[in-house]
Amino acid sequence: MAFLKLILLIFTLHSFMPTPISSNPSLNKEVLARIRPDFLELAKKPEIMDWMVGIRRKIHENPELGYEEFETSKLIRDELDLMGIPYKYPVAVTGIVGYIGTGKPPFVALRADMDALAMEELVEWEHKSKVPGKMHACGHDAHVAMLLGAAKMLQEHRNDLQGTVVLIFQPAEEGGGGAKQMLDAGALDDVDAIFALHVSVRNPIGVVASRSGPLLAATSFFEAVINGKGGHAALPQHTVDPILAASNVIVSLQHLVSREADPLDSQVVSVGKFQGGGAFNVIPDSVTIGGTFRAFSKESFVQLKHRIEEVITKQASVQRCSAKVTFNEKSTYPVLFNNKELHEQFRQVAGEMLGIQNVVQAELEMGGEDFAFFSEAIPGLFFFLGMKNETQGQLQSGHSPYYRVNEDAFPYGAALHASLATSYLSENPPKDTSPPEGSSHDEL
């Protein structure tokens, strides 16, 4: 009888014991679905919101250019250490790759760029740049702060994650091709998908914008040195005028878009640099021109590059000059392409959080972004985070010395980062409990 009572007691106690979350994938999915809507509320709490603002202001005061983000990187690593988040460093000189979760598949990445611009800040405020000639004028300081905010929340829920969130802190987005360098260094090895955001002055706070398929153009820069024979401007017959040749080259380059490109296939060729001569009455020996070209398809981009070189060299020869054309490969970015399935997930997650009316379709833009290297290698999704508030005055566009960031947008960015990551893991559970060798990370 005593034995039966003991068995009954054990059965009763076992009935009330909680089932470990990690033992039940469907339960994890329910837990993650319950967590997601709470991220925005959590991110708005002072202990996270004020912390993100403080991080951003420290970075803003000490801007660093591409591949020089040593202090920025140290600040990030210090915060990751305090949170107990393991990471790899250095990756592509100053980059960092952090890991939250099981260290096993599936892997989903979140990316923030870290570099500043070579320009003088003209905004007078308490946290103005302390480094002459350098400024965070594109919001990368904000991107870092929001990704750290997301990391803080995800680390608190790390035991609920059925997979791994990979944190990508990337150097040199502004023309240095930092994404390509991180990719070559293995930062996305085993990663299944990647998300990134960019603050936007076009949309109000609480509104996000993206689109499926192409979003930003493939971009590159070219420079050409056109050589002639200098001499006195009063005796042009004794010279070979490179200024005249360069002028004809520039006009001819415009025909590449107006007469050779399909009107429905957006392309741009712009010359923004013209250097030659230093006196009113002297024809120089050479002229240097430079510009940018952009397209929305790889085929059009390759053809445009070929024709730019051909037009410059042959048009120069018509004017008895020679020309040498160089292309800046470091600043050559592919088309930024958003994965269709990830875009649908983004609309669902952002719609649940912000209301579907606040998830709008972004317009195609001829600007470039090196996140395109990531989304070319694996499925990716890039979106714009609104930060406009007309009651606080007009915000200047990026790359302006008067550029300002509305820090009230931070909770939305951090919450969307965290929600997109947890949503991806819940919708893509691990297919095998014993992944093949090399597809896990022992940092955890």
MINUNU-828411 format. One record per residue (C-alpha): residue in one letter; y, x, z. Coordinates in steps of 0.02 Angstrom, whole numbers, padded with zeros to 5 digits, always signed. Layout:
// MINUNU-828411
AYXZ/...
// end
This chain:
// MINUNU-828411
M+00000+00000+00000/A+00119+00141+00046/F+00078+00224-00120/L+00123+00065-00216/K+00289+00054-00123/L+00327+00237-00169/I+00290+00202-00355/L+00402+00047-00349/L+00544+00147-00269/I+00534+00284-00402/F+00536+00155-00543/T+00686+00067-00466/L+00786+00229-00447/H+00744+00282-00626/S+00809+00116-00692/F+00983+00154-00623/M+00991+00335-00681/P+01112+00364-00829/T+01034+00419-00992/P+01105+00587-01049/I+01223+00560-01196/S+01151+00706-01295/S+00979+00624-01298/N+01035+00470-01394/P+01128+00493-01560/S+01171+00308-01576/L+01247+00309-01402/N+01352+00460-01450/K+01417+00364-01600/E+01469+00220-01486/V+01551+00341-01363/L+01647+00429-01503/A+01704+00262-01574/R+01770+00218-01402/I+01857+00387-01381/R+01951+00386-01547/P+02080+00251-01511/D+02119+00333-01343/F+02174+00499-01419/L+02350+00438-01461/E+02376+00370-01286/L+02310+00533-01213/A+02421+00639-01327/K+02575+00545-01271/K+02547+00590-01088/P+02674+00717-01023/E+02541+00847-00980/I+02495+00858-01165/M+02655+00806-01253/D+02769+00920-01152/W+02644+01061-01166/M+02640+01046-01357/V+02830+01045-01364/G+02837+01201-01256/I+02711+01291-01368/R+02808+01246-01524/R+02974+01305-01453/K+02903+01474-01401/I+02836+01500-01577/H+02999+01439-01654/E+03102+01565-01556/N+02992+01709-01617/P+02951+01677-01801/E+02837+01798-01893/L+02806+01816-02079/G+02637+01810-02167/Y+02505+01930-02099/E+02629+01982-01963/E+02592+01837-01844/F+02529+01951-01705/E+02627+01874-01561/T+02596+01697-01625/S+02412+01737-01635/K+02412+01809-01459/L+02496+01652-01391/I+02362+01544-01474/R+02221+01652-01408/D+02293+01648-01232/E+02294+01457-01237/L+02117+01450-01306/D+02061+01567-01166/L+02140+01453-01036/M+02049+01304-01112/G+01884+01398-01117/I+01870+01384-01307/P+01777+01529-01389/Y+01845+01603-01551/K+01834+01742-01679/Y+01980+01862-01702/P+02045+01942-01808/V+02004+01845-01965/A+02112+01892-02116/V+02223+02007-02010/T+02297+01882-01886/G+02193+01725-01911/I+02087+01641-01777/V+01931+01532-01792/G+01890+01431-01635/Y+01738+01324-01594/I+01719+01165-01489/G+01555+01073-01466/T+01373+01118-01484/G+01392+01269-01598/K+01270+01184-01717/P+01285+01071-01871/P+01374+00972-01928/F+01534+01077-01934/V+01704+01000-01968/A+01863+01106-01976/L+02045+01072-01932/R+02177+01191-02000/A+02353+01243-01951/D+02459+01377-02037/M+02559+01499-01929/D+02686+01595-02034/A+02875+01579-02046/L+03000+01608-02187/A+03119+01751-02224/M+03282+01657-02197/E+03419+01643-02067/E+03417+01488-01957/L+03583+01394-01957/V+03534+01257-01834/E+03625+01286-01670/W+03513+01235-01526/E+03436+01305-01368/H+03277+01369-01453/K+03353+01442-01611/S+03260+01588-01691/K+03289+01751-01598/V+03236+01856-01748/P+03372+01890-01877/G+03323+01839-02053/K+03167+01744-02001/M+03144+01558-01966/H+03012+01424-01951/A+03085+01315-02089/C+02926+01226-02146/G+02853+01158-01984/H+02712+01282-01960/D+02761+01303-01778/A+02734+01116-01758/H+02567+01124-01849/V+02503+01254-01725/A+02563+01154-01575/M+02478+00994-01636/L+02313+01082-01673/L+02315+01158-01499/G+02350+00984-01430/A+02200+00916-01524/A+02095+01062-01461/K+02144+01023-01282/M+02086+00842-01298/L+01927+00886-01394/Q+01880+01017-01265/E+01891+00885-01129/H+01766+00781-01229/R+01660+00926-01290/N+01501+00858-01209/D+01516+00700-01315/L+01522+00796-01479/Q+01364+00795-01586/G+01412+00946-01687/T+01552+01073-01692/V+01739+01063-01723/V+01804+01224-01803/L+01987+01268-01770/I+02068+01366-01913/F+02232+01453-01868/Q+02282+01527-02034/P+02408+01663-02079/A+02517+01681-02233/E+02526+01510-02314/E+02699+01546-02382/G+02651+01643-02537/G+02524+01759-02457/G+02366+01662-02497/G+02305+01667-02317/A+02182+01526-02347/K+02095+01627-02484/Q+02085+01778-02368/M+02008+01674-02228/L+01886+01597-02350/D+01834+01769-02411/A+01813+01823-02229/G+01688+01683-02198/A+01798+01566-02095/L+01718+01413-02175/D+01539+01475-02177/D+01426+01325-02135/V+01577+01208-02125/D+01547+01039-02209/A+01725+00970-02220/I+01904+01016-02175/F+02063+00920-02131/A+02245+00975-02123/L+02416+00895-02104/H+02596+00938-02147/V+02749+00865-02063/S+02857+00763-02182/V+03040+00710-02178/R+03006+00572-02304/N+02905+00455-02194/P+02951+00378-02026/I+02862+00424-01865/G+02698+00331-01854/V+02673+00331-02043/V+02554+00447-02136/A+02532+00476-02322/S+02393+00545-02431/R+02295+00505-02587/S+02123+00532-02661/G+02106+00662-02799/P+02247+00781-02848/L+02392+00785-02726/L+02484+00950-02755/A+02493+01055-02912/A+02416+01222-02956/T+02557+01349-02944/S+02597+01529-02989/F+02743+01646-03021/F+02779+01764-03165/E+02899+01907-03197/A+02942+01989-03362/V+03036+02149-03400/I+03113+02145-03574/N+03160+02316-03640/G+03286+02351-03777/K+03416+02486-03807/G+03580+02484-03714/G+03752+02532-03773/H+03935+02482-03785/A+03963+02296-03806/A+04092+02333-03941/L+03957+02415-04048/P+03810+02293-04040/Q+03741+02357-04205/H+03690+02518-04116/T+03595+02424-03979/V+03440+02317-03961/D+03504+02178-03848/P+03379+02126-03712/I+03498+01991-03647/L+03491+01901-03813/A+03303+01921-03817/A+03285+01854-03639/S+03395+01705-03680/N+03285+01659-03828/V+03131+01682-03720/I+03196+01559-03590/V+03235+01426-03720/S+03064+01449-03801/L+02974+01433-03633/Q+03046+01258-03612/H+02958+01205-03772/L+02789+01236-03689/V+02811+01077-03589/S+02920+00973-03705/R+02821+01008-03866/E+02648+01073-03820/A+02597+00979-03663/D+02530+00802-03659/P+02674+00694-03589/L+02547+00613-03472/D+02489+00783-03405/S+02624+00841-03284/Q+02674+01023-03307/V+02825+01129-03257/V+02894+01295-03318/S+03054+01350-03231/V+03147+01516-03243/G+03245+01550-03085/K+03278+01736-03100/F+03384+01829-03228/Q+03440+02006-03191/G+03520+02120-03318/G+03672+02229-03334/G+03814+02265-03216/A+03968+02281-03326/F+04063+02164-03441/N+04066+02286-03587/V+03893+02366-03578/I+03733+02299-03654/P+03593+02351-03534/D+03430+02437-03577/S+03325+02302-03497/V+03326+02128-03422/T+03209+02054-03291/I+03170+01869-03287/G+03054+01775-03170/G+02997+01598-03137/T+02860+01479-03088/F+02736+01369-03181/R+02636+01222-03117/A+02505+01098-03179/F+02386+00965-03113/S+02229+01022-03202/K+02142+01190-03208/E+02132+01183-03398/S+02319+01151-03418/F+02360+01285-03291/V+02257+01418-03380/Q+02329+01370-03549/L+02507+01374-03481/K+02480+01549-03411/H+02413+01611-03578/R+02557+01536-03676/I+02692+01601-03557/E+02635+01780-03587/E+02618+01751-03773/V+02789+01672-03793/I+02879+01806-03692/T+02801+01955-03782/K+02813+01882-03958/Q+02987+01807-03939/A+03048+01974-03872/S+02974+02063-04023/V+03070+01946-04140/Q+03228+02020-04063/R+03158+02199-04083/C+03123+02213-03896/S+02963+02243-03799/A+02908+02145-03646/K+02785+02165-03504/V+02731+02010-03408/T+02652+02010-03234/F+02584+01865-03133/N+02584+01857-02943/E+02401+01827-02906/K+02431+01817-02718/S+02544+01668-02746/T+02429+01583-02870/Y+02358+01425-02791/P+02237+01299-02869/V+02263+01111-02875/L+02252+01033-02702/F+02116+00902-02723/N+02075+00773-02589/N+01893+00719-02575/K+01868+00532-02607/E+01750+00501-02460/L+01859+00597-02338/H+02011+00500-02398/E+01922+00336-02360/Q+01879+00402-02187/F+02060+00454-02162/R+02122+00280-02209/Q+02000+00200-02089/V+02038+00315-01942/A+02227+00315-01968/G+02225+00128-01999/E+02136+00096-01834/M+02261+00206-01743/L+02426+00164-01828/G+02394+00002-01922/I+02340+00002-02104/Q+02518-00042-02158/N+02570+00130-02095/V+02444+00222-02203/V+02531+00240-02372/Q+02488+00322-02537/A+02574+00489-02561/E+02661+00527-02724/L+02598+00669-02832/E+02705+00825-02805/M+02727+00984-02906/G+02736+01087-02746/G+02589+01201-02700/E+02488+01230-02542/D+02354+01361-02513/F+02248+01233-02420/A+02193+01203-02600/F+02077+01355-02584/F+01987+01268-02440/S+01974+01099-02528/E+01911+01188-02685/A+01770+01270-02587/I+01716+01120-02480/P+01767+00936-02465/G+01944+00930-02394/L+02082+00807-02348/F+02267+00849-02334/F+02394+00722-02273/F+02578+00707-02230/L+02634+00660-02055/G+02797+00563-02047/M+02932+00623-01927/K+03088+00532-01990/N+03193+00438-01863/E+03359+00383-01937/T+03435+00357-01765/Q+03422+00545-01737/G+03511+00593-01898/Q+03448+00651-02066/L+03315+00786-02071/Q+03330+00922-02204/S+03183+00961-02318/G+03075+01114-02290/H+03140+01288-02333/S+03317+01240-02283/P+03411+01345-02153/Y+03456+01178-02072/Y+03274+01121-02058/R+03230+01030-01897/V+03068+00959-01829/N+03059+00792-01738/E+02944+00833-01593/D+02912+00648-01560/A+02785+00657-01702/F+02672+00778-01608/P+02560+00651-01520/Y+02520+00568-01687/G+02471+00732-01768/A+02365+00792-01623/A+02279+00623-01605/L+02241+00610-01791/H+02168+00786-01792/A+02054+00743-01646/S+02008+00571-01713/L+01966+00634-01887/A+01853+00769-01816/T+01759+00655-01697/S+01746+00520-01831/Y+01671+00643-01955/L+01542+00704-01829/S+01493+00526-01781/E+01474+00475-01963/N+01377+00631-02011/P+01247+00661-01874/P+01139+00817-01884/K+00992+00792-02002/D+00880+00919-01915/T+00875+00968-01732/S+00820+01144-01780/P+00945+01208-01909/P+00898+01354-02021/E+00942+01529-01969/G+01125+01571-01996/S+01190+01391-01987/S+01242+01395-01805/H+01372+01490-01706/D+01323+01580-01546/E+01505+01591-01488/L+01466+01435-01388/
// end
